[in-house]
Amino acid sequence: MLSNRKIIVTGAASGIGKEIVRYCLSEGASVIACDVNKQALHELESLHEKQSLTDAPFKLTTYQLDISNYSRVSGFFAYLTQEHSDLDGLVNNAGIYLAKSILDYQEDEIVRVIDVNVKGAVYFSQMFGKMLIGKEQNMRKGTIVNISSVSGLEGSSDAIYGLTKAALLGLTKSCAMNFAPYIRVNAVAPTMVNTSMMEVIPEWRKKEYLSHQLIDSPVLPEDVAETVVFLLADKSKHYTGATFDLNNGCYLR
Ligand SMILES: NC(=O)c1ccc[n+]([C@@H]2O[C@H](COP(=O)([O-])OP(=O)(O)OC[C@H]3O[C@@H](n4cnc5c(N)ncnc54)[C@H](O)[C@@H]3O)[C@@H](O)[C@H]2O)c1
């Protein structure tokens, strides 16, 4: 579904991002995997090097950066312009979750969660948009997928996290307008997914989430990756500005 496509995935070294990388590669795409965690990026490379001996060709490049650092992101896009100017996909996946009530947040924590979860996606969207459609004589088609959350639609017991995930839905709709007709922009809003991020969700909140789900089968990282691949591919060519609720029917009334 993604042959000859070149896709950036942020937060690519673990959890949902790692699975998105695996699915994109197996669908024939080349992937530029970004993460702040250098060690985990090395592990990702080794994993796919091993697989490439038997599976699809190895077309993974990794890049270590903090997505909330504007000058580092600018440097990354300067590198892409030189080395990967045929880029056509972006998955804004990196995010952090502190699992705290707003009453317990310190100022630096509020800034950090907003910086990573919102500003990171804003910087990547802006620079990706400029790269594909910044020059009138050389406009190209592409797709962006933003990983929001059920928390962005329904609220979160962590207000700062919830507001950042709601912000991504606004970013999705506005970028869909700003980048049309060249870049389609959609969001995926998963319910709880079993990754290291889930380890910090309080037990009572996990039970509450599960009790709201109509389908009794947990959403896995690969389920999110399947939806992301669909949104990156031409099969989803009529979707832009949309949010895909991947939540087992959570909160339906
Ligand atoms: N796990 C869930 O229940 C769930 C549910 C809904 C949405 N999400 C969203 O899915 C996305 C992925 O979450 P996950 O569950 O895989 O979490 P995870 O913690 O397993 O992975 C997040 C990745 O992002 C990277 N990262 C963190 N800060 C970064 C930064 N500043 N720059 C670059 N990389 C950074 C981490 O190193 C890590 O590899 C997040 O945006 C999260 O909000 C997760």
The ligand as an SDF file (V2000), in Angstrom:
LIG
                    3D

 44 48  0  0  0  0  0  0  0  0999 V2000
   -0.5960    4.2870   25.0120 N   0  0  0  0  0  0  0  0  0  0  0  0
   -1.7950    4.8180   25.0560 C   0  0  0  0  0  0  0  0  0  0  0  0
   -2.6650    4.3880   25.8180 O   0  0  0  0  0  0  0  0  0  0  0  0
   -2.1480    5.9580   24.1170 C   0  0  0  0  0  0  0  0  0  0  0  0
   -3.4960    6.2330   23.8920 C   0  0  0  0  0  0  0  0  0  0  0  0
   -3.8360    7.2760   23.0380 C   0  0  0  0  0  0  0  0  0  0  0  0
   -2.8550    8.0170   22.4300 C   0  0  0  0  0  0  0  0  0  0  0  0
   -1.5350    7.7400   22.6710 N   0  0  0  0  0  0  0  0  0  0  0  0
   -0.5260    8.5650   22.0140 C   0  0  0  0  0  0  0  0  0  0  0  0
    0.2670    7.7560   21.1960 O   0  0  0  0  0  0  0  0  0  0  0  0
    1.5690    8.3350   21.0580 C   0  0  0  0  0  0  0  0  0  0  0  0
    2.6310    7.2810   21.3390 C   0  0  0  0  0  0  0  0  0  0  0  0
    2.4810    6.8440   22.6720 O   0  0  0  0  0  0  0  0  0  0  0  0
    3.0140    5.4390   23.2260 P   0  0  0  0  0  0  0  0  0  0  0  0
    1.9340    4.8710   24.0300 O   0  0  0  0  0  0  0  0  0  0  0  0
    3.6140    4.6610   22.1210 O   0  0  0  0  0  0  0  0  0  0  0  0
    4.1220    5.9750   24.2270 O   0  0  0  0  0  0  0  0  0  0  0  0
    5.6540    5.5220   24.4520 P   0  0  0  0  0  0  0  0  0  0  0  0
    6.0640    6.2430   25.6680 O   0  0  0  0  0  0  0  0  0  0  0  0
    5.7750    4.0490   24.3820 O   0  0  0  0  0  0  0  0  0  0  0  0
    6.4080    6.1390   23.1780 O   0  0  0  0  0  0  0  0  0  0  0  0
    6.5990    7.5180   23.0030 C   0  0  0  0  0  0  0  0  0  0  0  0
    7.8930    7.7280   22.2250 C   0  0  0  0  0  0  0  0  0  0  0  0
    8.0490    9.1510   22.0300 O   0  0  0  0  0  0  0  0  0  0  0  0
    9.4100    9.4690   22.3110 C   0  0  0  0  0  0  0  0  0  0  0  0
    9.4990   10.8700   22.7300 N   0  0  0  0  0  0  0  0  0  0  0  0
    9.0730   11.4000   23.8950 C   0  0  0  0  0  0  0  0  0  0  0  0
    9.3890   12.6990   23.9490 N   0  0  0  0  0  0  0  0  0  0  0  0
   10.0290   12.9980   22.7770 C   0  0  0  0  0  0  0  0  0  0  0  0
   10.6080   14.1750   22.2520 C   0  0  0  0  0  0  0  0  0  0  0  0
   10.6110   15.3240   22.9450 N   0  0  0  0  0  0  0  0  0  0  0  0
   11.1830   14.1320   21.0210 N   0  0  0  0  0  0  0  0  0  0  0  0
   11.2140   12.9670   20.3250 C   0  0  0  0  0  0  0  0  0  0  0  0
   10.6870   11.8150   20.7860 N   0  0  0  0  0  0  0  0  0  0  0  0
   10.0940   11.8310   22.0040 C   0  0  0  0  0  0  0  0  0  0  0  0
    9.8200    8.5110   23.4270 C   0  0  0  0  0  0  0  0  0  0  0  0
   11.2190    8.3980   23.5360 O   0  0  0  0  0  0  0  0  0  0  0  0
    9.1360    7.2320   22.9850 C   0  0  0  0  0  0  0  0  0  0  0  0
    9.9580    6.4640   22.1420 O   0  0  0  0  0  0  0  0  0  0  0  0
    1.6080    9.5130   22.0350 C   0  0  0  0  0  0  0  0  0  0  0  0
    1.3920   10.7130   21.3240 O   0  0  0  0  0  0  0  0  0  0  0  0
    0.4430    9.2340   22.9600 C   0  0  0  0  0  0  0  0  0  0  0  0
   -0.0890   10.4070   23.5150 O   0  0  0  0  0  0  0  0  0  0  0  0
   -1.1580    6.7180   23.4880 C   0  0  0  0  0  0  0  0  0  0  0  0
  1  2  1  0
  2  3  2  0
  2  4  1  0
  4  5  1  0
  4 44  2  0
  5  6  2  0
  6  7  1  0
  7  8  2  0
  8  9  1  0
  8 44  1  0
  9 10  1  0
  9 42  1  0
 10 11  1  0
 11 12  1  0
 11 40  1  0
 12 13  1  0
 13 14  1  0
 14 15  2  0
 14 16  1  0
 14 17  1  0
 17 18  1  0
 18 19  2  0
 18 20  1  0
 18 21  1  0
 21 22  1  0
 22 23  1  0
 23 24  1  0
 23 38  1  0
 24 25  1  0
 25 26  1  0
 25 36  1  0
 26 27  1  0
 26 35  1  0
 27 28  2  0
 28 29  1  0
 29 30  1  0
 29 35  2  0
 30 31  1  0
 30 32  2  0
 32 33  1  0
 33 34  2  0
 34 35  1  0
 36 37  1  0
 36 38  1  0
 38 39  1  0
 40 41  1  0
 40 42  1  0
 42 43  1  0
M  CHG  2   8   1  16  -1
M  END
$$$$
